[in-house]
């Protein structure tokens, strides 16, 4: 008897990834997405910073939308002490090397077509 094929696991416990990601970034013209992408290409963003940069109050939903478009955007939980002395674990979003390649390819394609990147 043939054993059933196992599906590759797509959940990475330390990165917060829980979905299969497209091989190619499908692009976006959403101003919130573009603001977040621009900053993430320079540095990681905490959830609070992401909300501020994007101009929204639900950064995780925005990240989920970008993940649906083909980016991985892992979220690493860090340990910090808040102003009241309590330990908390905020998320920090970043781009993987593969995400950067996808974004640079997408930007180059937009330039070739005459669009703004």
Secondary structure as GFF3:
##gff-version 3
##sequence-region A 1 117
A	DSSP	alpha_helix	31	40	.	.	.	ID=ss1
A	DSSP	beta_strand	45	46	.	.	.	ID=ss2
A	DSSP	alpha_helix	47	54	.	.	.	ID=ss3
A	DSSP	alpha_helix	59	68	.	.	.	ID=ss4
A	DSSP	beta_strand	75	77	.	.	.	ID=ss5
A	DSSP	beta_strand	80	81	.	.	.	ID=ss6
A	DSSP	beta_strand	87	88	.	.	.	ID=ss7
A	DSSP	beta_strand	91	93	.	.	.	ID=ss8
A	DSSP	alpha_helix	97	112	.	.	.	ID=ss9
###
